[in-house]
C-alpha cells in the first residue's frame, strides 16, 4: 500500500502518494501552476523556471522537480512569485520570434497562453536584437524554425527518451545555446524517422509539419485532374478537437461531408484499405507460420517504425511484412481498380491521403511505393493541415450533416477502424487469422489483451491447435526494448505489431496538438482510442474479410488474396538505410 502524505497548497489541503511532485499535487488540487519545459514522464528538468513556488526556503523551488512532503506549505501566487515568473517569461520572450498572428501555433501555443495568463504586455529586454537564423526545411515532413525555439528541450527528451532516436540536442552554452540536429545538419540530413513526436512535444511553433495544402487546393482547381481523397481511421477521432469539440469526439460523417464540400471528386475511406491490409497480411502470416517463413513477422503499417527498422535494426528487415501500409495500398488500388471502373486515365488521378502522421509524407515519396511509374500517393495532409483547409473554406464544421463515403472503396469494417489505436492492427489480424485457420466463426472478437497504453503488451492466443505468441509495442523506444530482447534470445514471438507513436496513430505526429497542462489531466491516447473502439462496436461488420466492397474488388480485379496481381500492387520491399 502506498504511503500517503498531506500538504497545503494556497490554503488547500491535498493528500497524495509519497513521491508525488508539488506540481502533480497542485494539479490534483485544481491549482494551476504555469509550465513550459515540463512534459510528464519525459522532460522534468525545471529549466524554464515558470513553475517556481514559495515553500519558505531561501529561494523559490521548481514545482515540477520538488517532491511533496508531509506538512509542506506551498504558496503559488504571492506577489514575489508572480514577479519572478514574469521576469523569467520576459527573458524567454526577448529571444523569441513573436510573429504570433502568422504562426501555425497561434491560439494553441503554451508560451502565448502563459504570457496572457501572467499579463505580460511589455518586454523590457532586447534579447537577440532581431538576428534571425535560417529555417531548416531540409526534411520532407518537418520544418524547424530556430527563431521560435525557447530551449525547453522537450523535443530533445522526446526524441531521445521516448523514441530512442536522439537526432536533436542542445549545442554550445549560455546565450549561444541552440537546439538543433546532430553536427549542425538539417533534419533531412540526419537519421530522423520523421515521426513528428518532436512537433507534438514542442510548446511553440519551432517545429511544424511541412504544409502541403496549397498543392491540394491547386489540384482541386485543375479541371484536368480527378482528385480522390481518403482519411485514416484515427482522423475521425482527432479532427473534432481542431474545432473545439471534446477530446475523442467521433466525427466520421462530418469529415466525409467536409471533404465533399472542399471539392474532392471522390471521397473514400482508408478503413477499406486497412481491411485490405489485414486480408493480405493475415494470409502472409498464415503462410509464414505454416510453411516455415521468417518469424516473428512484424507489421509494416507505420512508416516511422519502418524507417527506424531500416536505419537502426536492419537485421529485422526480413521480418517486416511485405504488405504496403493501408495508405499505399489504397493509392495503388485507386490508380488501378478504381481507375478502370471509372474509365479514368491513372495519370489524371491525384490521390490525397489525410493521415495522422508526418512520416506518411516521407512514405509517399518512397520509390518502392509506386506502380506503373506512378506514386501510390500524390499528397499527404496531416489532420492539422486538413483542419486548416476546412477553416480556409469558411465551413462551420460542427454544424455539418453526417454523410457517407462514396461506394466502391468506401466501406470499412470495425477491424479497419481499430488500426488507429496501439494493438489495433494485431487485434484486426487475429480476428481474420483465427477464422481462416480454424474455419470456425470467432464469437468473442475483442482481444483485450493487446489493448491499452502499456508500452509493451504480450499475449498467447490459441488459434486452432497453435499457440500464437504475439507482442505489441508503441513508440520506437519500446520497439528497441522488444527487438533487443529478441536479439538476446530472451523472447520468442510469432507476430509483432509496432507503431512509432505513443498510443499508435491516435497520437500520431500529425494529430491535433494537446498542450502539456491538458495532458496532465487528460490522456489523448486513452480518450481517442476509446472513441476508436466505439467506432468498431457501431459498425455492421467487425472483421476485415467480411467487407463486401473489398470482396467485390478481389472478385472483379485483384484475384486471389496473396495472388500475382495482389502481390504486384499491394506488396513491397524495404532497404537498409545508412545512419549518416
Steps between C-alpha positions, in 0.01 A plus 500: 500500500625847408611736774283812482605850599305821550621845406338841468503698174355852510301404806361183344587169665580224252594137569722324248724191481854543626730588208246732337641835388356831617382565143310170488347571841386842376335341196310267733388802706390685181760768557665620180876547499644620165752276318692511173781242508306236695377190320376233739723194508716634217656837587497590870805725530376828650680700231248770409436604864139585425370259763690654792318502834564631851555225760660725762852410386765763424429470128197407294472134394395350168173321571555247217810351666432561870361199687198566717556428868284456806385834641659705222341843453515631144405843368462528122353845462687754712605838348865392515430169320296674231770763449776239470300302248437811293871583488581144391231516235617838369852357461362206301287731284793734434665228286177374341366584153169653607323498162207331668229595249673309220620209715348156444464463878314826558223442760651159581836617630603435859728804505218722376267357765745555785574856383128576493438340840787692662392826339828569321434798273853635457848345479780696661790301356650518151608138461648404164433846352312369200773268368330218311621147439418309180194275507582130455277364223725209398250234613209389283277496808618734777596870497723634777499873582780573751377859539200372695687249716483574875762239598253297704664177372170315480574395142846379601362289786222356285733407215752340737297364792175401327608416145861388562607694190683796651566716193429826686713653771611821672826643367729775632438670834354809663348759266628302200309182586309346210280195460579345164562172317828310528815670372306817413338328203140525382230258613499352150873422526496299824337162580169659607205260456259789426256381771412857601498432872735798536219715357257355752747577780581857393308761704538764227536516121869407479409166341214446258394276213580597142179660374373346175153652498581727204576192288158358582318827427682517164405141413134558587497814284657321200219383265730238346548319831271251675579547869425211735530533878502240776544536876667270753305345790642729768408823319133452592578500873749790493371751246218629721752637752614751237147644515471512881312170533576283806805278471414170332179616329416277202446717191499239221192633318597867533848417372355342184269801453791743536704312240213518252449872557869572450458379144654155492365287215481180702492449876627160610590343835848373589321243719427318172876469445556406866274203435698431182820506704358250748391243241841523331702515822292224660562280199872579512516415870320168452743407221803590713357313798409181313772489233808594700530868403695768687362552851411701691312689232485870586238746373604762246214753521689769690749685276689645796553149635599365156764772457620437856537129420681570172740740674558360848394133482570390140543138613120494548413623148417146385259471793291791374177412327530564126156662505485867416333726754125566460583843357719357225269206431213745461693712253602196297140376486363845410740538207423150366169345609308825549656663191389207286148495648462876453664509158760759606865512394704437818732783397210741551421377852640684802483296820489706820538316831394658831728343757574536873868469422778727372706194399233423239639796304830312488323176412320661205827583323663157543588348162390157626143624536408558139346299217514549123723803549245680720530557875231326705438826688544847353441727801479435874330739739508467876185538708613854582546594132159356413344710778679803356336441162158470663551832681627668183184390318280677755312185598344468844623148563298435814168559320573287193258211439628145525568354156629164376811416299465424130442139402750262332770589757299657779410204721712422804460246777549547871828314463617768258393774740708374793820536296514845658580373851804309621417129485231560239686349205580193708140462615364550148743241363411247770129532421572394140786254560300304755208443263722425200706243691220329693211540255287590802315821582671701770230597749701718742694727267630745762864413570532728802845361593658709223313822587610786724794738527749273675825537304537131414214252514532122461244223456468141389198442277368153428441473124375148436775270625765772493601722791585830329728725704437866419641831618397862451731800547438870450778762471826402340660514844284205607565337163872512582443322832295230328746443214798498736331228705444295183862548396615367837271197474300612804168519310341293223196616308310408187342839423585854613326832449711816529378857472745790510278737697384486863157335507521430125356721227250670733795699637696520175731787416235659276210488745361804687756622753388473862685746730700345783277647778197324350696175465553508876123457540391318183687237299427544127623145434230359727218738402550463126551123520174465693324676213671268249364195683154660506526543122581129476200400712255705294603373156285224346805286413792461738727262307708607201425192290126581516536838324266463199658772287844350564381152404354648179836655415675164536234325289497760225860613484757391756444126480622270775616643834879489486480421128708641215313829447454556872870442556592735217280785625472453875839373614845660507853464639721697738859622490782544750562870558828654617491696825726774368 
